[in-house]
C-alpha cells in the first residue's frame, strides 16, 4: 500500500523563518484566512464539491429507476456513475493536500511558541495538556470546522438546483427536508453544551492523573488516598457525560436513515408527490445526502466550538513570548565559584545535550568523566550509546545515584563554560561510600573543582561497607498474562459487542425496508409511517448506547487497577495513557465498536435483500462485495497499524518537547541561566525536533487512513453500478429492486466511515492494549529470603539486597553497589503474597 503516499508531496517538516500571525483568536476560519486566503477558499470549494458529487450520484441513480416499467441501463450511464465516483476520490486527495498545508502551518506556530515561551505562570500540567489535547483537537477538527460553512453553501446550491429542475414542487421538497435544520440546531446546542462539560472533565482527569503519576508511588502506601478517590470520581462523572453524548450524537445515523421517510409523508399529505417524479419514493433516495449534510451541522458546529476553545488555550502562550531573544554569555570573574546544585532542571533529551556548553560531536571531553563515574557501562555499552541515551523528565528513568553523577558532570562543564570553578557542598548521599569516594577522587584531580570542608568530612566519615557473598539463583517470576503480551483485536471487540450486533439487526432491517413503504401498492398511512420512524430511531439509539456504555465501563475497571498500582517510571508514557489513550478508548474505540456493529447488521441485511431481489446473481454480487472489502482490508491493515504505532512515538516526542520548554524556561532562574544562549539554542532545537517528529508521523497516518477510506468508497460505487446493471438485466420487480438498491445505498452511506472504523480500530487498538497493560498487576514481585539476604526478581540484572535488620513491620536498610536499583525498590515493590514487606519513605540506602 505504498502507492497511497503518491498523492501527496513529501512529508517533511520545514520551520519557517518567522510566524506570520501573532494571535489564534477569532475561530478557525479567521485563523485559516490569516494563514492563506487562497488555500482556505480552495478547501471550502472542495468540501462543497464532495457534497455535490454525492448528490449527483444519487440523482443519476434515481433517474435510472424512477421510470415506469423495467430498469433501463446503458454503458454511458455506468461511465457517468464511475466518473463521478473517480471525481469524488480526487476531491478527497485535494482536501488531503490542503489539510497538510494547514497542519504544517499550525505545527510551526506551536513550535515557535514552545521555543520562545517564557511565561512562568503556566504550570507543567497545563503545558502538557496544550500539547496532548489542544494541539491535537485543532489538527483533527480542521475539516469538521470548515463544514460549518461548506454545508450551508451546499444546501443553498441544492435548493437552486431543485427549483431549476422541478419548479415549486422541487422547492417544496427541499424545503421539507430543510425542516431538519431546527433539529440539527437543537442537537448541536445540546451536544456542544454537553461536550464542553466533557472537555472540562477531561482537563480535570489529565491534570489529576498527571499529579497522581508523580505522587502515587509514595501516596499509594497509605490507606484510602484522597487524591486517588478524586480521580475515580472524575472518571465516573466523565462516563455519565459520555453516555449522554452517545444519546445526543450517536442517534444521527438512525435519524438520517429513518428521517428520509418524513419528506415523503409530508409530500403525500400535500398531494405533491405525483407531480414531483414518476416514482414518488425518489425523494427517499434524494434525502440521503441532503439529510446527511443537514445533520452534519451539529457535528460541524460542535467541532468548530471545540477547536475555537483549544485555539484560545493555545493563544495564551503568545502572552509570554520572549521578543528580545537570548542574551549573550554573561561575563564573570574567573575566581568566582559556581555552586553545585543537585536540583538543576533536567529536561527530556539525550544525555550529551544536557551537558552545558558542550557540542554533541565532541565526546572525548565527557568520556573520561563517564568512565570515572561508572555511567559507562551502567547506561550503555559504549560512549556513543551513553551519550545518545534518552533522559526523561527530571531523570525519572535513572536511579538517584546516576542522576547525581549526571548533575556533577553538568556542573563541571557549566563552570568551564564560564571560566570559573565548581564548588561542591554536598555529601553525595545518593551513592554508597565506595562510589562516593571514587567520585570525589576523580573530581579532586580536576583543577577547576573544589569540595567544601564540610562535604569532605561528611564523605570521609561514612563507613565503607563492601558486601560479599555468593549470588543466589533468582526465583522464577510467576506467569502473568495480564501484564505481558496483551492483545485486543477485532475478534475481542466483536465478542464484547455480540449482543449489540443482535440488537442492531432490528433497526437495520427496518431501515432497509423503509424504501418499500413509498411504493404505490403500499399505503400504511401517515400515522403508521411516523410510528415506524419513531420505533426505528428508538431501537437504534438504545442498542448503540448499550454497546458504547458497556465497553467504556469494562475498560474503566482496568484504568482504576492501573492507578491503584502506579509506579515510578516513564512519565511521558504514563501521561499518554491517562490523557490520549483513555480519551481514545472512551471516544474513538467506543465509536468504532458502534459503527462496526452497525455495518455488520447492514451487511447481513444487504446480503438477504440482494438474494431476494436478484436470486443467485445477487448473492454472488454480495459475496464479491464482501470479498473485495476483505481484500482491501488485508492489504492496508499492516500499513495502517505501522503508521498508528509511529504516531505514538511522535506524540511522546511532542510531550517531551513541551516538558523541555517548561524546564528550560524555569532553568533561567538557576545558575544554568548564566548560559542563556545555550539554553535558548537547546530549547529551539528540542522544540523543533519534537514537533517535527509529531507532525511527520501524524501526517503519514492521516494519509494512510484517508486514502484507504476513499478507495473503499470507490469500490462501493462500483458495486452500486453492478447492482443497477443486474436490475436492468433481470427485469426485477419494483419491490425487490427498490429493496436491494435501498439496502446498498444505506451500506454505501456508512461504508467509508465504517471501513475506516475497522482499520482505525486495528491501528488504534494499541491504546486499548497499553491501557490493559497499565491496569495489569505489575508490582507484585517475588521475594526470596535466605538468611540475611532479600533477593528480588523483576529488576534488570536481578540484584540481591542485604538488610541490616530483617523483621516484619520494621524499617529495612538496603545495601548494594551503586546503580543496582536501591532507590527503585521502595517505589516499585510491595512484595509478594507470601512475603510482603511494608515500605515507607524512611527507607534508607547505604
Beta strands, then each sheet from edge to edge (+ up, - down):
strand 1: 337-339
strand 2: 349-350
strand 3: 390-391
strand 4: 421-424
strand 5: 449-451
strand 6: 783-786
strand 7: 789-792
strand 8: 800-802
strand 9: 813-814
strand 10: 844-845
sheet 1: 1+ 4+ 5+
sheet 2: 2+ 3-
sheet 3: 6+ 7- 8+
sheet 4: 9+ 10+
end
